[in-house]
């Protein structure tokens, strides 16, 4: 059956395939019974709105630990720090970063997908963390615009569900706007090298 489906997909014109993929994504979100849950994520209690099946799988459960944050605590993740969270999804990791830096710090969430961006804002409101601020944009190696797929990747990596255009920002550009970050947390689905290429000045200043 799986082979048959792959063959069938390969025979569909790309425009029809993308429309079907987008219909599946939109149907899953529209038909989802949203709910606000409370869980303990790596020792931190948060309220999170579960707004789609992916969110239910990832966030409607306790997380025993978040090893990346424990590691970053040795390298600048402390009270009062400034953090760029690139590829923030629905803001849960960003809120954990916000908990670490406290009200004297700042966490800038960068998320291109409009649905996930809205959930970033919703979840920061639920947890009353005004120092965690979301921006709808995609992290890249140069400023301007970027084509992004509904499947969560830049269009040059995948066109799943069709594409949309979003503002492209760089780490260096964010540093000029918000100040040099103490920590940059990157989760951009295979686009990491391009994001780091847009952070040359920031990385050089960190060495200095």
N, C-alpha and C positions, 0 to 999 in steps of 0.2 A: 504493500500500500504506500509506504514512504517513497519508494522508487517511482511509483505511478504519479504521485503528487509532484515530485521533482520534474518528471518529464512534462506533466501538464503545465507547470509553471514556466518551463523553458519554452513552451510553444505559444504562450500568451504574449501579445505585443507589450513592450515595456510600459506604455502609458496605461494599459488596462491592468497590468500587474500592480503598478503603483497605486492605482485607484482602489483596487481590492484590498491592498494592504492598509491603505489609509482608512477605508471603511471598517476594517476589523479593529484598528486602533480606536477610532471614534466610537464604535459600538461598545467596546469594552469599557471606555471611560463613562459614556453616557448612561449605560445600564448598571453602573456600579453603585452599590448602596454605601454611600459615604458614612464614616463614623469617626469620632474622636476617641482615641485610646490613650491609656497611660502605660508606659513601660519603663523599665530601668535599662538604660543603654550604657554599658561600661561603668556602672556605678552612679549614673546621673538619671534622675527621674524627669521625664519629659512627657508632655501632651503632644500627640501627633495626629493630624487628620489623615486617615487612610482613604485615598481618593481614587484608587485604581488597583487592578490585580497585582501589578508589580510592587506597589507600595504595601499591599497586604502581605506579600511574600517576604519583603525585606524588612518592614518596620513594625508589623503587628506581632512582635515577639520581643522578649528580653535579649539583650546582648551581654554576654558574660564579660567581655572586655573589648577594647579597641586598641590593638597593639600599636597601630601607627601613632596614636596620640601619646601613648606612653613613651615611644621613641622620640617624638618631637619635643617632649617635655625636657629632654636633654639639650635641645638645640633651639631655644628661643621661645617655645610655647609656654608662657608664664603669665601671671597677672599683669595687665597693662600692655600686653603685646598687640601688634597689628598683624592680622592674618588675611591673606587672600585665599579664598576657597574656590578654585576654578573647576567647574563641572560639579556644581553643588547639588544637583538632582532636586530633591524636595526639602533640603535644608537640615536634615537630621544630623549629619556629621558637622555641618556648620554650627548648629546649636551646641554640640559638644565642645567644639572649638571656642564658642562664645562663653561657655561655662568655665573653661580653663582660663581665658583672658580676663573675665569679669567685666564689670561696668566701666572700669577704667581703661579697657582695651577696645579693640575694634575688629570686627570680622566682616569682610566684604565678600558676599556670595555672588558668583558669576554663573548664570545658568541660561542657556539659549532657548530651550524648549518652553513655549508659552504656558503649557499646563503645569510643568514642573516649577517654573518660575512663580506662578500663582501659589503653588503649594509652599514654596519657600517663604513667601510673604505671610501666608496663613499660619504656618507653624511658628514663625518668629513672633507673631501676634499672640498666639496661644500661650507662649512661654514668656511673654513680657521681657524680651531682650532687645531693646531699641538700639543697642550697640552692634547688633547683627543686622546688616542691611543688604538686601538683594537687588541685583541689577540684571536685567535681561540682556545678555550679550554672550558672545562666544570668545573664549580665549584663543589667540592665534599668534602668528609670528609677525604680523603687521596689522596696523589699524585700518579700518574701512568697513567692508561688509564681508560676510561669509555665507555660503549656501550650506544649509544644515538639513538633515533628513529627519522625518518623523520617527525614525527608529533609533535616534539618539547618537548619530555619528555625523561628522562633517560629510558633505555630499561626495567629496572625492573618495571617501572610503565606503560609503553605502548610500543608495538612494531609496532605501526601504520606506514605503509610505509616501513617497514624494518629498519635495524639498521646499524650504522657505528661506528667505534672506533675513539675516540678523546682523546687528552691529558686531564688528570684530574689535576686540581690545587686546592689548599686550600687557605683560607684567610691567614693563617699563612705563607704559602710558598710565597704568593704574597707580604706579609709584609716584608719578608726577602729580596725579590728582589727589591721592589720599596720603602720600608719604611713603617712605621706604618700608616694606614689610619686614617683620621679624621672621615670619614663616609664610611659605607658599605651599598650599596643599593642592595637588593636581590630580584630578581623576577625569580624564578627557577621552577615554575609549580609543586609544591608539594614536592620538594626536600630540602626545607628550613632547616629542622632539621639536615639533613646530612651536609649541608654547614656550619651551625653554629658549628657542632661538629669539623670541621676543622679550627675553629677560636679560640680555647681555649687560646692559648698564647696571641693572639692579644687582646682578651677581658680582660684577666688578666692584661695586660699592661695598658689598658685604665682605669681600676679601680685604679691601682697604680698611 
